[in-house]
């Protein structure tokens, strides 16, 4: 995205016209937006209030210091210093450029009284505290130093900047897409976690149509005959449901199933006895989740599941 930064250029006015123009042209050549004294050369409290609003809209603050302290407000503080202090208070990235050789500055561009010279020295000490200062002796050197310093600031301290309205719309849509994608990924993880927490704690999950082998025995013609039937879990439940009481016991389920073997599955004999282990395995499907009968339950797992289905047995 083509982002443009707005950069406030601050200095005393009449003595640094050429230097401000050199920095402003450099900013324009870099594709960014300069703002500063040329827009409002008068120095008064009302103008300072407006300047603060402009500084608020800027991304970086460039301060050029020559050999003048500048016009004073009613408290004896220069407007340039007021601008600098406001930029610091509002956490702007400040780039300061100080004339390297004050003694070489022509008299027409210097302060003519000791009080202002002292204030200038104090201001320079304030600006130099806690930040790097770049030095210059000519407008061309200042321009070159400003380009290097600004490029470094753009890289190390990127700011909000300005973009074209059509780019804002597309960027906003892209931001929303990224946001919703992250939310979607988060929800997928949460759904997976919730599924895992409610899934039965058995391997190889099956469904209610799973067919199981139910063993049983019965007496016929004086002999005990062992046999079995393959029934789905659903059929098993439909067989025992009419005869179940609530709550029921495993023994009650076995009696209901044994009655169903005779009445529904035509077992022709006496003393029909279902295999308890097979009945319990089927009950585990109904009470604790569906499991593949190819995986036999451990003793501990069976005991735990039996408690879930029947409760503590007496």
C-alpha positions as a Markdown table, in Angstrom:
| # | Residue | x | y | z |
|---|---|---|---|---|
| 1 | Unk | 0.0 | 0.0 | 0.0 |
| 2 | Unk | 1.3 | 3.5 | -1.0 |
| 3 | Unk | 1.5 | 5.3 | 2.3 |
| 4 | Unk | 2.4 | 9.0 | 2.6 |
| 5 | Unk | 3.7 | 10.5 | 5.8 |
| 6 | Unk | 3.1 | 14.1 | 6.8 |
| 7 | Unk | 6.1 | 15.7 | 8.3 |
| 8 | Unk | 6.1 | 19.0 | 10.3 |
| 9 | Unk | 9.2 | 21.2 | 9.6 |
| 10 | Unk | 9.9 | 23.6 | 12.5 |
| 11 | Unk | 12.5 | 26.4 | 12.8 |
| 12 | Unk | 12.9 | 30.1 | 13.4 |
| 13 | Unk | 11.5 | 31.9 | 10.4 |
| 14 | Unk | 13.4 | 34.5 | 8.5 |
| 15 | Unk | 16.9 | 33.2 | 9.2 |
| 16 | Unk | 16.3 | 29.6 | 7.9 |
| 17 | Unk | 14.1 | 30.1 | 4.8 |
| 18 | Unk | 16.6 | 28.3 | 2.5 |
| 19 | Unk | 17.2 | 25.5 | 4.9 |
| 20 | Unk | 13.4 | 24.8 | 5.4 |
| 21 | Unk | 12.8 | 24.9 | 1.7 |
| 22 | Unk | 15.7 | 22.3 | 1.2 |
| 23 | Unk | 14.2 | 19.9 | 3.7 |
| 24 | Unk | 10.6 | 20.5 | 2.4 |
| 25 | Unk | 11.8 | 19.7 | -1.2 |
| 26 | Unk | 13.5 | 16.6 | 0.1 |
| 27 | Unk | 10.3 | 15.4 | 1.7 |
| 28 | Unk | 8.4 | 16.0 | -1.5 |
| 29 | Unk | 11.0 | 14.2 | -3.6 |
| 30 | Unk | 10.6 | 11.2 | -1.2 |
| 31 | Unk | 6.9 | 11.2 | -2.0 |
| 32 | Unk | 5.7 | 12.6 | 1.4 |
| 33 | Unk | 4.0 | 15.7 | 2.6 |
| 34 | Unk | 5.8 | 18.6 | 4.3 |
| 35 | Unk | 4.0 | 21.0 | 6.7 |
| 36 | Unk | 5.4 | 24.0 | 8.6 |
| 37 | Unk | 6.0 | 27.7 | 9.0 |
| 38 | Unk | 5.4 | 28.8 | 5.4 |
| 39 | Unk | 1.7 | 28.0 | 6.0 |
| 40 | Unk | 1.5 | 30.4 | 8.9 |
| 41 | Unk | 4.5 | 32.7 | 9.4 |
| 42 | Unk | 2.9 | 34.9 | 12.1 |
| 43 | Unk | 3.9 | 34.0 | 15.6 |
| 44 | Unk | 1.2 | 34.4 | 18.3 |
| 45 | Unk | -0.7 | 32.4 | 20.8 |
| 46 | Unk | -3.8 | 32.0 | 18.5 |
| 47 | Unk | -1.5 | 30.8 | 15.6 |
| 48 | Unk | 0.3 | 28.4 | 18.0 |
| 49 | Unk | -3.1 | 26.8 | 18.8 |
| 50 | Unk | -3.7 | 26.1 | 15.2 |
| 51 | Unk | -0.1 | 24.8 | 14.7 |
| 52 | Unk | -0.6 | 22.3 | 17.4 |
| 53 | Unk | -3.6 | 20.9 | 15.5 |
| 54 | Unk | -1.3 | 20.5 | 12.4 |
| 55 | Unk | 1.3 | 18.8 | 14.5 |
| 56 | Unk | -1.3 | 16.4 | 15.7 |
| 57 | Unk | -2.0 | 15.4 | 12.1 |
| 58 | Unk | 1.7 | 14.9 | 11.3 |
| 59 | Unk | 3.6 | 11.6 | 11.7 |
| 60 | Unk | 7.1 | 13.1 | 12.3 |
| 61 | Unk | 8.5 | 16.3 | 13.5 |
| 62 | Unk | 11.7 | 17.8 | 12.1 |
| 63 | Unk | 13.4 | 20.6 | 14.0 |
| 64 | Unk | 16.1 | 22.8 | 12.4 |
| 65 | Unk | 18.1 | 25.0 | 14.8 |
| 66 | Unk | 20.4 | 27.8 | 13.6 |
| 67 | Unk | 21.8 | 30.6 | 15.6 |
| 68 | Unk | 18.5 | 32.3 | 16.6 |
| 69 | Unk | 16.2 | 31.4 | 19.5 |
| 70 | Unk | 13.2 | 33.1 | 17.8 |
| 71 | Unk | 10.2 | 35.2 | 18.8 |
| 72 | Unk | 9.1 | 35.0 | 22.4 |
| 73 | Unk | 5.6 | 34.5 | 23.9 |
| 74 | Unk | 4.4 | 36.3 | 27.0 |
| 75 | Unk | 6.3 | 33.8 | 29.2 |
| 76 | Unk | 9.6 | 34.5 | 27.4 |
| 77 | Unk | 9.6 | 31.1 | 25.6 |
| 78 | Unk | 10.1 | 31.0 | 21.8 |
| 79 | Unk | 7.3 | 29.7 | 19.6 |
| 80 | Unk | 9.8 | 27.2 | 18.1 |
| 81 | Unk | 10.5 | 25.8 | 21.6 |
| 82 | Unk | 6.7 | 25.6 | 22.3 |
| 83 | Unk | 6.2 | 23.6 | 19.1 |
| 84 | Unk | 9.1 | 21.2 | 20.0 |
| 85 | Unk | 7.7 | 20.7 | 23.5 |
| 86 | Unk | 4.3 | 20.0 | 22.2 |
| 87 | Unk | 5.7 | 17.4 | 19.7 |
| 88 | Unk | 7.5 | 15.7 | 22.6 |
| 89 | Unk | 4.4 | 15.7 | 24.8 |
| 90 | Unk | 2.3 | 14.1 | 22.0 |
| 91 | Unk | 5.0 | 11.4 | 21.4 |
| 92 | Unk | 5.9 | 12.4 | 17.9 |
| 93 | Unk | 9.1 | 11.0 | 16.5 |
| 94 | Unk | 11.5 | 14.0 | 16.6 |
| 95 | Unk | 14.4 | 14.5 | 14.3 |
| 96 | Unk | 16.6 | 17.4 | 15.2 |
| 97 | Unk | 19.3 | 19.1 | 13.1 |
| 98 | Unk | 21.7 | 21.6 | 14.7 |
| 99 | Unk | 24.0 | 24.0 | 13.0 |
| 100 | Unk | 27.6 | 22.7 | 13.5 |
| 101 | Unk | 29.4 | 26.0 | 13.7 |
| 102 | Unk | 27.4 | 28.8 | 15.3 |
| 103 | Unk | 30.3 | 31.2 | 15.1 |
| 104 | Unk | 30.3 | 31.1 | 11.3 |
| 105 | Unk | 26.7 | 32.2 | 11.0 |
| 106 | Unk | 26.4 | 35.7 | 9.6 |
| 107 | Unk | 25.4 | 38.4 | 12.2 |
| 108 | Unk | 22.1 | 39.0 | 10.4 |
| 109 | Unk | 21.1 | 35.5 | 11.3 |
| 110 | Unk | 22.0 | 35.5 | 15.0 |
| 111 | Unk | 20.4 | 36.8 | 18.1 |
| 112 | Unk | 21.6 | 40.2 | 19.1 |
| 113 | Unk | 21.3 | 40.0 | 22.9 |
| 114 | Unk | 22.8 | 37.8 | 25.5 |
| 115 | Unk | 19.5 | 36.8 | 27.0 |
| 116 | Unk | 18.3 | 35.1 | 23.8 |
| 117 | Unk | 21.7 | 33.5 | 23.3 |
| 118 | Unk | 21.4 | 32.0 | 26.8 |
| 119 | Unk | 17.9 | 30.7 | 26.0 |
| 120 | Unk | 19.1 | 29.2 | 22.7 |
| 121 | Unk | 21.9 | 27.3 | 24.6 |
| 122 | Unk | 19.3 | 26.0 | 27.1 |
| 123 | Unk | 17.0 | 25.0 | 24.2 |
| 124 | Unk | 19.8 | 23.2 | 22.5 |
| 125 | Unk | 20.6 | 21.3 | 25.7 |
| 126 | Unk | 16.9 | 20.4 | 26.0 |
| 127 | Unk | 16.7 | 19.1 | 22.5 |
| 128 | Unk | 19.9 | 17.2 | 22.8 |
| 129 | Unk | 18.8 | 15.3 | 25.9 |
| 130 | Unk | 17.8 | 11.7 | 25.1 |
| 131 | Unk | 18.0 | 11.9 | 21.3 |
| 132 | Unk | 20.6 | 11.9 | 18.6 |
| 133 | Unk | 21.3 | 15.2 | 16.9 |
| 134 | Unk | 22.4 | 15.6 | 13.3 |
| 135 | Unk | 24.7 | 18.5 | 12.4 |
| 136 | Unk | 24.7 | 20.7 | 9.3 |
| 137 | Unk | 26.6 | 23.6 | 7.9 |
| 138 | Unk | 24.8 | 24.2 | 4.6 |
| 139 | Unk | 21.3 | 23.8 | 3.1 |
| 140 | Unk | 22.6 | 20.9 | 0.8 |
| 141 | Unk | 24.2 | 19.1 | 3.7 |
| 142 | Unk | 21.0 | 19.5 | 5.8 |
| 143 | Unk | 18.9 | 18.1 | 2.9 |
| 144 | Unk | 21.1 | 15.0 | 2.6 |
| 145 | Unk | 21.1 | 14.4 | 6.4 |
| 146 | Unk | 17.3 | 14.9 | 6.5 |
| 147 | Unk | 16.7 | 12.3 | 3.8 |
| 148 | Unk | 18.9 | 9.7 | 5.6 |
| 149 | Unk | 17.3 | 10.4 | 9.0 |
| 150 | Unk | 13.8 | 10.3 | 7.7 |
| 151 | Unk | 14.3 | 7.0 | 5.8 |
| 152 | Unk | 15.7 | 5.5 | 9.0 |
| 153 | Unk | 12.7 | 6.8 | 11.0 |
| 154 | Unk | 10.2 | 5.4 | 8.4 |
| 155 | Unk | 11.8 | 2.0 | 8.8 |
| 156 | Unk | 12.4 | 1.9 | 12.5 |
| 157 | Unk | 9.4 | 3.9 | 13.7 |
| 158 | Unk | 6.6 | 3.5 | 11.1 |
| 159 | Unk | 3.5 | 5.7 | 11.8 |
| 160 | Unk | -0.1 | 5.8 | 10.6 |
| 161 | Unk | 0.5 | 7.9 | 7.5 |
| 162 | Unk | -2.0 | 8.8 | 4.8 |
| 163 | Unk | -3.4 | 6.7 | 2.0 |
| 164 | Unk | -5.8 | 7.3 | -0.9 |
| 165 | Unk | -9.5 | 6.6 | -0.1 |
| 166 | Unk | -9.8 | 3.7 | -2.5 |
| 167 | Unk | -6.8 | 2.0 | -0.9 |
| 168 | Unk | -8.4 | 2.5 | 2.5 |
| 169 | Unk | -11.5 | 0.6 | 1.4 |
| 170 | Unk | -9.6 | -2.4 | 0.0 |
| 171 | Unk | -7.2 | -2.4 | 3.0 |
| 172 | Unk | -10.2 | -2.4 | 5.3 |
| 173 | Unk | -11.7 | -5.3 | 3.5 |
| 174 | Unk | -8.4 | -7.2 | 3.7 |
| 175 | Unk | -8.1 | -6.4 | 7.4 |
| 176 | Unk | -11.6 | -7.8 | 8.0 |
| 177 | Unk | -10.8 | -11.0 | 6.0 |
| 178 | Unk | -7.7 | -11.6 | 8.1 |
| 179 | Unk | -9.7 | -10.9 | 11.3 |
| 180 | Unk | -12.5 | -13.3 | 10.3 |
| 181 | Unk | -10.1 | -15.9 | 9.3 |
| 182 | Unk | -8.3 | -15.8 | 12.6 |
| 183 | Unk | -11.7 | -15.9 | 14.4 |
| 184 | Unk | -12.7 | -18.9 | 12.3 |
| 185 | Unk | -9.5 | -20.8 | 13.1 |
| 186 | Unk | -10.1 | -20.1 | 16.8 |
| 187 | Unk | -13.6 | -21.4 | 16.6 |
| 188 | Unk | -12.5 | -24.5 | 14.8 |
| 189 | Unk | -10.0 | -25.2 | 17.5 |
| 190 | Unk | -12.7 | -24.7 | 20.2 |
| 191 | Unk | -15.2 | -26.9 | 18.4 |
| 192 | Unk | -12.6 | -29.6 | 18.1 |
| 193 | Unk | -11.8 | -29.3 | 21.8 |
| 194 | Unk | -15.5 | -29.5 | 22.7 |
| 195 | Unk | -16.0 | -32.5 | 20.5 |
| 196 | Unk | -13.1 | -34.2 | 22.2 |
| 197 | Unk | -14.5 | -33.5 | 25.6 |
| 198 | Unk | -17.9 | -35.1 | 24.9 |
| 199 | Unk | -16.8 | -38.0 | 22.8 |
| 200 | Unk | -17.0 | -41.5 | 24.4 |
| 201 | Unk | -13.7 | -42.6 | 25.8 |
| 202 | Unk | -13.5 | -45.7 | 23.7 |
| 203 | Unk | -11.6 | -46.4 | 20.5 |
| 204 | Unk | -13.1 | -47.2 | 17.1 |
| 205 | Unk | -16.5 | -45.5 | 17.5 |
| 206 | Unk | -19.4 | -47.2 | 15.7 |
| 207 | Unk | -23.0 | -46.3 | 15.3 |
| 208 | Unk | -26.3 | -47.8 | 16.5 |
| 209 | Unk | -26.5 | -50.1 | 13.4 |
| 210 | Unk | -23.4 | -52.0 | 14.6 |
| 211 | Unk | -24.1 | -55.7 | 14.5 |
| 212 | Unk | -23.0 | -57.7 | 17.6 |
| 213 | Unk | -23.0 | -61.4 | 18.3 |
| 214 | Unk | -25.2 | -62.4 | 21.3 |
| 215 | Unk | -24.5 | -65.8 | 22.7 |
| 216 | Unk | -27.1 | -67.8 | 24.6 |
| 217 | Unk | -27.9 | -71.3 | 25.7 |
| 218 | Unk | -31.1 | -73.3 | 26.2 |
| 219 | Unk | -32.4 | -76.8 | 27.1 |
| 220 | Unk | -34.0 | -79.1 | 24.5 |
| 221 | Unk | -34.7 | -82.7 | 24.7 |
| 222 | Unk | -32.7 | -83.0 | 27.9 |
| 223 | Unk | -29.6 | -81.4 | 26.3 |
| 224 | Unk | -28.1 | -77.9 | 26.8 |
| 225 | Unk | -27.6 | -76.3 | 23.4 |
| 226 | Unk | -25.2 | -73.3 | 22.9 |
| 227 | Unk | -26.1 | -70.9 | 20.1 |
| 228 | Unk | -25.9 | -67.2 | 19.1 |
| 229 | Unk | -27.6 | -64.5 | 17.1 |
| 230 | Unk | -26.2 | -61.5 | 15.3 |
| 231 | Unk | -28.3 | -58.5 | 16.1 |
| 232 | Unk | -27.8 | -54.8 | 15.7 |
| 233 | Unk | -27.6 | -52.6 | 18.8 |
| 234 | Unk | -30.8 | -51.0 | 17.7 |
| 235 | Unk | -32.6 | -54.3 | 17.5 |
| 236 | Unk | -31.2 | -55.4 | 20.9 |
| 237 | Unk | -32.6 | -52.2 | 22.4 |
| 238 | Unk | -36.0 | -52.6 | 20.8 |
| 239 | Unk | -36.1 | -56.2 | 22.1 |
| 240 | Unk | -35.5 | -55.3 | 25.7 |
| 241 | Unk | -37.2 | -51.9 | 25.9 |
| 242 | Unk | -40.8 | -53.1 | 26.4 |
| 243 | Unk | -39.8 | -55.1 | 29.5 |
| 244 | Unk | -37.5 | -52.6 | 31.2 |
| 245 | Unk | -38.2 | -50.8 | 34.4 |
| 246 | Unk | -36.5 | -47.5 | 35.3 |
| 247 | Unk | -34.0 | -47.8 | 36.8 |
| 248 | Unk | -33.1 | -51.2 | 35.7 |
| 249 | Unk | -30.3 | -53.7 | 36.6 |
| 250 | Unk | -28.2 | -55.9 | 34.4 |
| 251 | Unk | -30.1 | -58.9 | 35.6 |
| 252 | Unk | -33.4 | -57.3 | 34.6 |
| 253 | Unk | -32.0 | -56.5 | 31.1 |
| 254 | Unk | -30.9 | -60.1 | 30.7 |
| 255 | Unk | -34.3 | -61.4 | 31.7 |
| 256 | Unk | -35.9 | -59.1 | 29.2 |
| 257 | Unk | -33.5 | -60.2 | 26.4 |
| 258 | Unk | -34.0 | -63.9 | 27.2 |
| 259 | Unk | -37.8 | -63.3 | 26.9 |
| 260 | Unk | -37.2 | -61.6 | 23.6 |
| 261 | Unk | -35.1 | -64.5 | 22.3 |
| 262 | Unk | -38.0 | -66.9 | 22.9 |
| 263 | Unk | -40.9 | -64.5 | 21.8 |
| 264 | Unk | -39.2 | -62.6 | 19.0 |
| 265 | Unk | -36.4 | -64.8 | 17.7 |
| 266 | Unk | -38.1 | -68.2 | 18.0 |
| 267 | Unk | -35.7 | -69.9 | 20.3 |
| 268 | Unk | -37.5 | -73.3 | 20.8 |
| 269 | Unk | -36.4 | -74.6 | 24.1 |
| 270 | Unk | -36.4 | -74.1 | 27.9 |
| 271 | Unk | -34.3 | -72.2 | 30.4 |
| 272 | Unk | -32.9 | -69.7 | 27.9 |
| 273 | Unk | -29.8 | -67.9 | 29.3 |
| 274 | Unk | -28.1 | -65.1 | 27.5 |
| 275 | Unk | -24.3 | -64.6 | 27.8 |
| 276 | Unk | -23.9 | -61.9 | 30.4 |
| 277 | Unk | -20.8 | -60.5 | 28.8 |
| 278 | Unk | -22.5 | -60.0 | 25.4 |
| 279 | Unk | -25.4 | -58.2 | 27.0 |
| 280 | Unk | -23.1 | -55.9 | 29.0 |
| 281 | Unk | -21.1 | -55.0 | 25.9 |
| 282 | Unk | -24.4 | -54.0 | 24.2 |
| 283 | Unk | -25.4 | -51.9 | 27.2 |
| 284 | Unk | -22.1 | -50.1 | 27.0 |
| 285 | Unk | -23.1 | -49.0 | 23.5 |
| 286 | Unk | -26.4 | -47.6 | 24.8 |
| 287 | Unk | -25.1 | -46.1 | 28.1 |
| 288 | Unk | -21.6 | -45.0 | 27.4 |
| 289 | Unk | -21.2 | -44.5 | 23.7 |
| 290 | Unk | -20.8 | -46.8 | 20.7 |
| 291 | Unk | -17.7 | -49.0 | 20.5 |
| 292 | Unk | -16.4 | -51.5 | 18.0 |
| 293 | Unk | -16.9 | -55.0 | 19.4 |
| 294 | Unk | -13.6 | -56.1 | 17.8 |
| 295 | Unk | -12.0 | -54.2 | 20.7 |
| 296 | Unk | -12.7 | -56.1 | 23.9 |
| 297 | Unk | -13.0 | -54.0 | 27.1 |
| 298 | Unk | -10.5 | -54.4 | 29.8 |
| 299 | Unk | -11.7 | -55.4 | 33.3 |
| 300 | Unk | -11.2 | -51.9 | 34.6 |
| 301 | Unk | -13.0 | -50.3 | 31.6 |
| 302 | Unk | -15.9 | -52.8 | 32.0 |
| 303 | Unk | -16.3 | -52.0 | 35.7 |
| 304 | Unk | -16.3 | -48.3 | 35.0 |
| 305 | Unk | -18.8 | -48.6 | 32.3 |
| 306 | Unk | -21.0 | -50.9 | 34.3 |
| 307 | Unk | -21.2 | -48.3 | 37.1 |
| 308 | Unk | -22.2 | -45.6 | 34.5 |
| 309 | Unk | -25.1 | -47.8 | 33.2 |
| 310 | Unk | -26.3 | -49.4 | 36.5 |
| 311 | Unk | -24.8 | -47.3 | 39.2 |
| 312 | Unk | -23.3 | -49.0 | 42.3 |
| 313 | Unk | -24.6 | -52.5 | 42.5 |
| 314 | Unk | -25.5 | -54.2 | 45.8 |
